[in-house]
Amino acid sequence: MRHKHILITGGCGFVGSSLALRLKEKFPQNRITTVDNLSRKGSELNRVRLLEAGIECKKDDVRYAETFTSFDSVDLILDCAAEPSVLAGKDGSPLYALETNLWGTVQVLELARRTNAEIIFLSSSRVYPVRELNAIKIIETDTRFKIDPAQTMPGVTERGISEEFPMGKERTLYGATKLSSEMLIAEYALLYGTRAIINRCGVIAGPWQFGKVDQGIAVLWMARHIFSNQKLSYIGWGGEGKQVRDFLHPDDLFDALSYELENFDALVGNTFNLGGGVSHSVSLQELTQICEKITGRNIVIDSVPETRWGDVRLYISDNLRFEKISGLKPKRGVEVIMSDIHTWIINHKDILSPIFAA
Ligand SMILES: NC(=O)c1ccc[n+]([C@@H]2O[C@H](COP(=O)([O-])OP(=O)(O)OC[C@H]3O[C@@H](n4cnc5c(N)ncnc54)[C@H](O)[C@@H]3O)[C@@H](O)[C@H]2O)c1
């Protein structure tokens, strides 16, 4: 692998640490450095795991140019630092999210310009606009919303949402920072020859994600079933828990990124939708059933019919473009993801209860 020194921003987060540890296992000779300011609750636990695996961890902030001045030989940057909440800025200043998600990308691009590092950017399905996503024709079943096969919205089939989806207007501040970052990457590619691949991910879920109400729904759902001192709520869309997302296991994300690293020259400049896809999609109601089956517990779930600002009724990644090129399909389904999360929480209850049971 030609990327001898890999920098992972947000490396102590869920995605960053998952990728860092898998990369270190696959390429033990390569140098991996992470930069993370440890602002996400729980990220300090991932830091310990990274250090144990021989990964360098810099506690620093991606918003500032000085964080990157000491790096002079980076071959690849995996940009995983973010304020990833779709509610960012809703009840206060948007500045932290804007500075981290957008100005942080600028710092990464500047480092790439200086060192010729290549970039894999973790973008999001949230680049697609809220109003148009909620205008997708839907069929309602007993447990979930489904995409109506008689669809008129461009870029939508029963497989999900493709890269051809219209880009419309509002997409939440989080989504706007991700789309703006993508646009800056394109400009750096044109002006300075910066080489990057962009992945627009749906929900990624698995162990070592410190799920909370506004981000990390799979872990939050399982944690609340295990530490049943707190309730859950079906919020929005009538309050019946029929909203749907596709889930991607970190191992499937790693398989896709490994393919991208091996085929970087052929894939450079591409933007891919990357998610679990329709066969690994689930509604909240169905997620509850899975949690009940795995834990043997039923908890009270409230119903809040009103839909929150920026919420989306259904998102399923149509991975066809990436699948056609790579021949890869996500292998691990929602049950596997939830069962992995369950095992992780049970095996680490002592260190996780201050985070999830608080
Ligand atoms: N998890 C998902 O479902 C999902 C889906 C689509 C895209 N993504 C993208 O993947 C990336 C990683 O997301 P995640 O789920 O691992 O989130 P996360 O919150 O677990 O990780 C982000 C990390 O960035 C760090 N961070 C935040 N602000 C920082 C700053 N100013 N300087 C340095 N570090 C900072 C946090 O401490 C945290 O460890 C993000 O770019 C996110 O937008 C995630």
The ligand as a Gaussian input file, in Angstrom:
#p B3LYP/6-31G(d) Opt

LIG

0 1
 N      -21.766000       7.768000      12.000000
 C      -22.537000       7.967000      10.967000
 O      -23.660000       7.428000      10.890000
 C      -22.083000       8.823000       9.816000
 C      -22.845000       8.839000       8.653000
 C      -22.450000       9.642000       7.598000
 C      -21.268000      10.367000       7.682000
 N      -20.552000      10.338000       8.831000
 C      -19.336000      11.150000       8.884000
 O      -18.267000      10.367000       9.364000
 C      -17.387000      11.175000      10.133000
 C      -17.200000      10.574000      11.505000
 O      -18.448000      10.520000      12.190000
 P      -18.600000       9.708000      13.528000
 O      -19.892000       9.014000      13.511000
 O      -17.359000       8.931000      13.765000
 O      -18.704000      10.902000      14.579000
 P      -17.982000      10.997000      16.009000
 O      -18.595000      12.152000      16.702000
 O      -18.000000       9.685000      16.692000
 O      -16.485000      11.336000      15.597000
 C      -16.055000      12.621000      15.266000
 C      -14.785000      12.901000      16.047000
 O      -14.355000      14.220000      15.709000
 C      -13.873000      14.829000      16.902000
 N      -13.974000      16.276000      16.738000
 C      -15.085000      17.053000      16.763000
 N      -14.761000      18.342000      16.603000
 C      -13.404000      18.378000      16.460000
 C      -12.467000      19.417000      16.264000
 N      -12.855000      20.695000      16.157000
 N      -11.153000      19.098000      16.183000
 C      -10.742000      17.812000      16.300000
 N      -11.579000      16.781000      16.479000
 C      -12.907000      17.060000      16.558000
 C      -14.760000      14.302000      18.018000
 O      -14.124000      14.363000      19.288000
 C      -14.993000      12.866000      17.573000
 O      -14.070000      11.987000      18.160000
 C      -18.009000      12.565000      10.194000
 O      -17.429000      13.367000       9.208000
 C      -19.446000      12.321000       9.860000
 O      -20.012000      13.435000       9.252000
 C      -20.911000       9.578000       9.904000

